[in-house]
Every structure is written in C-alpha cells, then in structure tokens.
Amino acid sequence: NCRYAMEIIADPTSNETCIASGINRTGGTETVWYLTEDAAKAKRFLYLIDSNFGELIEKRPLDPSLHISNATCVAACGGSAAYIYAVDGGRLYGYGWENGTEVEISLPGISGNITFVTNQWLCDLYGGTYDFDNLIVAEQKGDTYSIFFYDSLVGGVPTDAPYMKAQGKGKIVSVRRTTPSAIGYFN
C-alpha cells in the first residue's frame, strides 16, 4: 500500500533467490508474500509480511513434498482466498498459508496441462463499476497456447466455465488485464 519501504534481512548469507511474490487482501488483512529458493534449488521458503505494519510475520521453510515447492509457475490469489496458486505437473493447486495445506483446483473447460497462472483483479474505490477478479490460466501444446479467463471466483476457485478463451502462437509468459475505462478522475 506504499506506506512502508523496508529491507528484509532474513537471509544474511544471500543464498536465496526470489522466484515469486504477491499480495493478498482477504478478511480485511493485507499480506505480502515472497517465495524464495536456496542456491542449490533444494529448498523453498515463504516469507509472510504484514503490510499494515511493514513487519516480517514469518519465514517458513516449505516441505519439499508440497506442490508449491516444485511449482513451475506461482501466482498470488488477490482477494477471494488466502491462497498462493501453484502449477505443478500440469495441474493447478492452491497453497493456503494460514494452515499450510494444499488443494487441487479443478478448472471447467481445461483438458490439457496447465503451464501458466495469474490472478488479475481491480477493486474500484469509486463504486465497483469496473471491478474484476480473474483467474487466468494457459495450456501449451507445441508452439500454440490456449488461454482461459475465469471470473465468479469463490474461495479462489472458479464456479463457472471460462467467460473468454483465446489461442495464439508462442508461449504465455505474462498477462496484464486492466479496465479499458476511466475510474473517477483517473484514466
């Protein structure tokens, strides 16, 4: 929320690399997280930060048997659940940091292996007209990708089939969705 800038000195040896980060706003709490990996790529750690006070809550070593510990793509669930999405073995999982458990998330309309995930959302402070909360996933088959946009998220899980699909040549590495309209006085 841009109130704090802080240095996190939880790895004094500098042996960890940040591989993903995100923010989650569930239940009125804003939690920032960082997923790191040690230099040998043998162990992953989850840093949880309370953004209201800019304090490190916990540095958690992750069990190597968890999907988040082996994920090829990781993304934040912005606000519908206290999850971190993780793609492992072509399937999507939600890691709940509050209880340290994982669930597999089934996605209507997906038949192949998932290779990409992101959660893009906007909370319009001027009335909600342009709000969105999209889980976006992609499949890869050769040099062709299929991308699926889900809304109607309940507890981080889509309840309906994707509302939009697209295909193209290449590989999805990043997706950014935003409102095409003005919000209040700002474009």
C-alpha positions in Angstrom: 0.0 0.0 0.0 3.1 2.2 -0.4 3.2 3.2 3.2 6.4 1.3 4.0 9.7 0.5 2.3 11.8 -2.0 4.3 14.7 -4.2 3.9 14.1 -7.8 4.9 17.3 -9.3 6.3 16.1 -12.9 6.9 18.8 -14.4 4.7 22.1 -13.0 5.9 24.0 -15.4 3.7 22.4 -14.2 0.5 21.9 -17.8 -0.7 18.2 -17.3 -1.6 16.7 -16.0 -4.8 13.2 -14.6 -5.0 11.2 -16.6 -7.6 7.7 -15.1 -7.0 5.9 -12.5 -4.9 2.4 -11.3 -4.4 -0.2 -9.6 -2.2 -3.4 -10.9 -0.8 -6.3 -8.9 0.8 -8.6 -11.4 2.4 -10.7 -10.7 5.5 -9.5 -7.1 5.8 -5.9 -8.1 6.2 -3.2 -7.2 3.6 -0.5 -9.8 3.4 2.6 -9.6 1.2 4.5 -12.8 0.5 7.7 -13.8 -1.2 8.7 -17.3 -2.4 12.4 -17.9 -2.4 14.7 -20.7 -3.3 18.1 -21.6 -2.0 21.2 -21.6 -4.3 21.1 -25.3 -4.7 17.4 -25.2 -5.6 16.8 -27.8 -2.9 14.6 -25.8 -0.6 12.0 -23.1 -0.9 10.9 -20.6 1.7 7.8 -18.5 2.2 8.2 -15.0 3.7 4.9 -13.6 5.0 4.8 -9.8 5.7 2.0 -7.8 7.4 1.8 -4.8 5.1 -0.1 -2.6 7.6 2.9 -2.5 9.8 5.7 -3.5 7.4 6.8 -6.4 9.6 8.0 -9.8 8.7 5.5 -12.2 10.2 7.3 -15.5 9.4 9.9 -17.1 7.3 8.6 -20.6 6.6 10.6 -23.4 5.2 8.3 -25.3 2.8 8.1 -29.1 2.8 9.7 -30.4 -0.4 6.7 -32.7 -1.0 4.3 -29.8 -1.4 3.3 -28.7 -4.9 4.4 -25.1 -4.2 7.9 -26.5 -3.5 8.0 -28.0 -7.0 5.9 -25.5 -9.0 7.0 -24.2 -12.4 4.6 -21.2 -12.1 3.4 -19.4 -9.0 0.9 -16.6 -8.6 -1.0 -14.6 -5.9 -4.7 -15.0 -5.3 -5.5 -11.4 -4.8 -8.6 -11.4 -2.6 -11.0 -14.3 -2.8 -8.9 -16.7 -0.7 -5.7 -16.8 1.3 -4.1 -18.9 -1.4 -0.9 -18.9 -3.5 -1.6 -20.6 -6.8 1.0 -23.2 -7.9 1.3 -25.1 -11.2 2.9 -28.5 -10.7 2.9 -31.4 -13.2 0.3 -29.6 -15.4 -2.2 -29.2 -12.6 -3.3 -26.2 -10.5 -3.1 -26.1 -6.7 -3.9 -23.6 -4.1 -1.5 -23.4 -1.1 -3.2 -21.9 1.9 -0.5 -20.3 4.1 -2.9 -19.9 7.0 -3.0 -23.6 7.6 -0.1 -24.8 5.4 -2.2 -27.1 3.3 -2.8 -27.5 -0.4 -5.8 -28.3 -2.5 -6.1 -29.2 -6.2 -8.2 -26.7 -8.1 -10.3 -28.1 -10.9 -11.0 -25.8 -13.8 -14.0 -26.3 -16.1 -13.0 -26.3 -19.7 -9.4 -27.3 -19.3 -8.4 -30.6 -20.9 -4.6 -30.4 -21.2 -1.7 -29.5 -19.0 -1.7 -26.1 -17.4 1.6 -24.1 -17.9 0.7 -20.6 -16.6 -1.4 -19.0 -13.9 -2.1 -15.4 -12.8 -4.9 -13.7 -10.8 -5.6 -10.2 -12.2 -8.1 -8.0 -10.2 -9.2 -4.5 -9.7 -11.2 -3.0 -6.8 -12.7 0.2 -7.9 -12.7 2.6 -4.9 -15.3 4.8 -6.7 -18.2 2.4 -6.6 -17.3 -1.0 -8.1 -18.5 -0.4 -11.7 -15.2 -1.7 -13.1 -14.3 -4.3 -10.5 -12.9 -7.6 -11.8 -11.3 -10.7 -10.3 -10.0 -13.0 -13.0 -8.1 -16.3 -12.6 -6.2 -16.6 -15.9 -4.6 -19.9 -16.9 -2.9 -21.2 -20.1 -2.2 -24.5 -21.7 0.7 -25.1 -24.1 0.7 -27.6 -27.0 3.8 -27.3 -29.1 4.1 -23.6 -30.2 0.4 -22.9 -29.6 -1.1 -21.6 -26.4 -4.7 -21.5 -25.2 -5.6 -19.0 -22.5 -8.7 -19.1 -20.3 -10.2 -16.3 -18.3 -12.4 -17.2 -15.3 -14.4 -14.9 -13.1 -17.0 -15.8 -10.4 -14.3 -16.9 -8.0 -15.5 -18.3 -4.7 -12.7 -19.1 -2.3 -10.1 -18.8 -5.1 -11.9 -21.3 -7.2 -13.9 -20.6 -10.4 -17.6 -21.7 -10.2 -18.3 -21.4 -13.9 -16.7 -22.2 -17.3 -14.3 -19.6 -18.6 -16.1 -16.4 -19.9 -13.4 -15.9 -22.5 -10.8 -18.0 -24.4 -8.0 -17.2 -26.8 -5.4 -19.0 -28.8 -2.2 -18.0 -30.4 1.3 -18.9 -31.4 4.1 -18.6 -28.9 4.3 -19.0 -25.2 2.5 -17.1 -22.4 5.0 -15.6 -20.0 2.9 -12.7 -18.6 -0.6 -11.4 -18.7 -1.9 -8.0 -17.5 -5.6 -7.2 -17.5 -7.0 -3.7 -16.7 -10.2 -1.8 -17.2 -10.4 0.0 -20.5 -12.3 2.9 -19.0 -11.7 5.9 -16.7 -12.2 5.4 -13.0 -13.2 8.6 -11.2 -10.8 11.3 -12.3 -8.0 8.9 -13.4 -7.5 7.0 -16.6 
